[in-house]
Amino acid sequence: QVRLMESGGGSVQAGGSLRLSCVASGGLDIDFYALGWFRQAPGKEREGVAFIGSGGTTSYADSLKDRFNIFKDSSKNTLYLDINDLKPEDTAVYYCAAARGSIVLLQSRGRADYWGQGTPVTVAS
């Protein structure tokens, strides 16, 4: 059974940093998938945060690219998201997602084959 398991969320002070992890298991090889991080704040719609294609090309939401860094470790079959200079508006549940198809559809429409259960991030001012 394919599974994506996020971890690394928590409560932090504004200005701090976090590293979120997403471990893939159950036969999903991250090198053959487009991968992404999404977040959903209370009362708001889900939004795409950062994406990485199977070849390693990355893309970010325009407003976040200076503080967010997505990368993967194929040897650990794990996707990561570093978040720096955390702000209260970063408070949300963060989800990882994997798509067999185009990263464009993952990024533009959130079309994924697999989703994790989410890890919450709370940033205090």
Short mmCIF file of the C-alpha atoms (twelve columns), coordinates in Angstrom:
data_MODEL
# 
_entry.id   MODEL 
# 
loop_
_atom_site.group_PDB 
_atom_site.id 
_atom_site.type_symbol 
_atom_site.label_atom_id 
_atom_site.label_alt_id 
_atom_site.label_comp_id 
_atom_site.label_asym_id 
_atom_site.label_seq_id 
_atom_site.Cartn_x 
_atom_site.Cartn_y 
_atom_site.Cartn_z 
_atom_site.pdbx_PDB_model_num 
ATOM 1   C CA . GLN A 1   0.000   0.000  0.000   1 
ATOM 2   C CA . VAL A 2   1.460   3.312  -1.078  1 
ATOM 3   C CA . ARG A 3   1.881   5.756  1.732   1 
ATOM 4   C CA . LEU A 4   3.207   9.271  2.178   1 
ATOM 5   C CA . MET A 5   4.005   10.174 5.760   1 
ATOM 6   C CA . GLU A 6   4.811   13.754 6.724   1 
ATOM 7   C CA . SER A 7   6.606   14.806 9.870   1 
ATOM 8   C CA . GLY A 8   8.483   17.783 11.242  1 
ATOM 9   C CA . GLY A 9   5.639   20.148 11.949  1 
ATOM 10  C CA . GLY A 10  5.177   21.844 15.290  1 
ATOM 11  C CA . SER A 11  4.827   25.106 17.120  1 
ATOM 12  C CA . VAL A 12  7.549   27.689 16.552  1 
ATOM 13  C CA . GLN A 13  8.192   31.361 17.104  1 
ATOM 14  C CA . ALA A 14  8.145   33.777 14.217  1 
ATOM 15  C CA . GLY A 15  11.553  34.003 12.617  1 
ATOM 16  C CA . GLY A 16  12.366  30.375 13.283  1 
ATOM 17  C CA . SER A 17  12.873  27.527 10.849  1 
ATOM 18  C CA . LEU A 18  11.458  24.078 10.271  1 
ATOM 19  C CA . ARG A 19  12.279  21.123 8.097   1 
ATOM 20  C CA . LEU A 20  9.309   19.054 7.006   1 
ATOM 21  C CA . SER A 21  9.824   15.499 5.778   1 
ATOM 22  C CA . CYS A 22  7.666   13.216 3.673   1 
ATOM 23  C CA . VAL A 23  8.654   9.570  3.521   1 
ATOM 24  C CA . ALA A 24  7.266   7.529  0.659   1 
ATOM 25  C CA . SER A 25  6.661   3.798  1.076   1 
ATOM 26  C CA . GLY A 26  4.683   0.925  -0.346  1 
ATOM 27  C CA . GLY A 27  6.421   0.830  -3.686  1 
ATOM 28  C CA . LEU A 28  6.332   4.496  -4.586  1 
ATOM 29  C CA . ASP A 29  9.718   5.544  -5.955  1 
ATOM 30  C CA . ILE A 30  9.918   9.304  -5.681  1 
ATOM 31  C CA . ASP A 31  12.323  9.513  -8.619  1 
ATOM 32  C CA . PHE A 32  9.465   8.636  -10.951 1 
ATOM 33  C CA . TYR A 33  6.935   11.106 -9.592  1 
ATOM 34  C CA . ALA A 34  6.333   14.809 -9.595  1 
ATOM 35  C CA . LEU A 35  6.206   15.863 -5.960  1 
ATOM 36  C CA . GLY A 36  4.820   18.826 -4.145  1 
ATOM 37  C CA . TRP A 37  4.042   20.465 -0.864  1 
ATOM 38  C CA . PHE A 38  0.689   22.080 -0.255  1 
ATOM 39  C CA . ARG A 39  -0.741  23.816 2.763   1 
ATOM 40  C CA . GLN A 40  -4.161  24.652 4.086   1 
ATOM 41  C CA . ALA A 41  -4.682  27.316 6.686   1 
ATOM 42  C CA . PRO A 42  -7.803  27.387 8.866   1 
ATOM 43  C CA . GLY A 43  -10.731 28.702 6.878   1 
ATOM 44  C CA . LYS A 44  -8.735  28.955 3.656   1 
ATOM 45  C CA . GLU A 45  -8.374  26.917 0.518   1 
ATOM 46  C CA . ARG A 46  -5.464  24.614 -0.048  1 
ATOM 47  C CA . GLU A 47  -2.554  26.268 -1.823  1 
ATOM 48  C CA . GLY A 48  0.497   24.910 -3.553  1 
ATOM 49  C CA . VAL A 49  3.776   25.815 -1.897  1 
ATOM 50  C CA . ALA A 50  6.671   24.112 -3.675  1 
ATOM 51  C CA . PHE A 51  7.191   21.469 -6.326  1 
ATOM 52  C CA . ILE A 52  9.942   19.251 -7.674  1 
ATOM 53  C CA . GLY A 53  9.833   17.291 -10.874 1 
ATOM 54  C CA . SER A 54  11.156  13.792 -11.374 1 
ATOM 55  C CA . GLY A 55  14.264  15.323 -12.920 1 
ATOM 56  C CA . GLY A 56  14.828  17.649 -9.997  1 
ATOM 57  C CA . THR A 57  13.517  20.921 -11.394 1 
ATOM 58  C CA . THR A 58  11.904  22.999 -8.669  1 
ATOM 59  C CA . SER A 59  9.256   25.673 -8.611  1 
ATOM 60  C CA . TYR A 60  7.629   27.717 -5.891  1 
ATOM 61  C CA . ALA A 61  4.688   29.925 -5.154  1 
ATOM 62  C CA . ASP A 62  5.959   33.391 -6.005  1 
ATOM 63  C CA . SER A 63  5.443   34.844 -2.565  1 
ATOM 64  C CA . LEU A 64  7.277   31.991 -0.834  1 
ATOM 65  C CA . LYS A 65  10.304  31.219 -2.962  1 
ATOM 66  C CA . ASP A 66  12.697  33.303 -0.896  1 
ATOM 67  C CA . ARG A 67  11.969  31.400 2.311   1 
ATOM 68  C CA . PHE A 68  11.041  27.887 1.169   1 
ATOM 69  C CA . ASN A 69  13.311  25.187 -0.229  1 
ATOM 70  C CA . ILE A 70  12.117  21.861 -1.592  1 
ATOM 71  C CA . PHE A 71  14.490  18.971 -2.165  1 
ATOM 72  C CA . LYS A 72  14.547  15.204 -2.115  1 
ATOM 73  C CA . ASP A 73  16.853  12.419 -1.026  1 
ATOM 74  C CA . SER A 74  16.349  9.497  -3.350  1 
ATOM 75  C CA . SER A 75  18.388  7.167  -1.154  1 
ATOM 76  C CA . LYS A 76  15.857  7.711  1.623   1 
ATOM 77  C CA . ASN A 77  12.856  7.989  -0.697  1 
ATOM 78  C CA . THR A 78  12.056  11.185 1.160   1 
ATOM 79  C CA . LEU A 79  10.875  14.637 0.170   1 
ATOM 80  C CA . TYR A 80  11.766  17.665 2.271   1 
ATOM 81  C CA . LEU A 81  10.664  21.250 2.715   1 
ATOM 82  C CA . ASP A 82  12.810  23.750 4.561   1 
ATOM 83  C CA . ILE A 83  10.933  26.803 5.768   1 
ATOM 84  C CA . ASN A 84  12.964  29.753 6.993   1 
ATOM 85  C CA . ASP A 85  11.988  33.015 8.666   1 
ATOM 86  C CA . LEU A 86  8.606   31.586 9.625   1 
ATOM 87  C CA . LYS A 87  5.718   34.007 9.807   1 
ATOM 88  C CA . PRO A 88  2.341   33.688 11.540  1 
ATOM 89  C CA . GLU A 89  0.706   33.492 8.116   1 
ATOM 90  C CA . ASP A 90  2.625   30.259 7.500   1 
ATOM 91  C CA . THR A 91  0.398   28.583 10.072  1 
ATOM 92  C CA . ALA A 92  -1.318  25.710 8.271   1 
ATOM 93  C CA . VAL A 93  -1.424  21.970 7.826   1 
ATOM 94  C CA . TYR A 94  1.248   21.000 5.311   1 
ATOM 95  C CA . TYR A 95  0.677   18.085 2.958   1 
ATOM 96  C CA . CYS A 96  2.951   16.318 0.534   1 
ATOM 97  C CA . ALA A 97  1.657   14.894 -2.708  1 
ATOM 98  C CA . ALA A 98  2.920   12.694 -5.507  1 
ATOM 99  C CA . ALA A 99  1.759   12.601 -9.111  1 
ATOM 100 C CA . ARG A 100 2.674   10.125 -11.845 1 
ATOM 101 C CA . GLY A 101 1.876   12.651 -14.488 1 
ATOM 102 C CA . SER A 102 2.792   16.205 -15.241 1 
ATOM 103 C CA . ILE A 103 4.158   18.504 -12.590 1 
ATOM 104 C CA . VAL A 104 2.171   21.230 -14.340 1 
ATOM 105 C CA . LEU A 105 -1.130  19.572 -13.392 1 
ATOM 106 C CA . LEU A 106 0.105   18.947 -9.871  1 
ATOM 107 C CA . GLN A 107 1.118   22.559 -9.494  1 
ATOM 108 C CA . SER A 108 -1.792  24.213 -11.264 1 
ATOM 109 C CA . ARG A 109 -4.654  21.947 -10.235 1 
ATOM 110 C CA . GLY A 110 -3.406  19.935 -7.294  1 
ATOM 111 C CA . ARG A 111 -3.887  16.779 -9.316  1 
ATOM 112 C CA . ALA A 112 -2.057  14.090 -7.384  1 
ATOM 113 C CA . ASP A 113 -2.222  10.332 -7.188  1 
ATOM 114 C CA . TYR A 114 -1.231  10.203 -3.537  1 
ATOM 115 C CA . TRP A 115 -1.490  12.528 -0.560  1 
ATOM 116 C CA . GLY A 116 -0.058  12.404 2.902   1 
ATOM 117 C CA . GLN A 117 -2.109  12.937 6.018   1 
ATOM 118 C CA . GLY A 118 -0.545  16.312 6.791   1 
ATOM 119 C CA . THR A 119 1.636   17.794 9.486   1 
ATOM 120 C CA . PRO A 120 0.539   20.946 11.329  1 
ATOM 121 C CA . VAL A 121 2.686   24.038 11.606  1 
ATOM 122 C CA . THR A 122 1.805   26.813 14.043  1 
ATOM 123 C CA . VAL A 123 3.807   30.024 14.104  1 
ATOM 124 C CA . ALA A 124 3.444   32.332 17.077  1 
ATOM 125 C CA . SER A 125 4.145   36.032 16.721  1 
# 
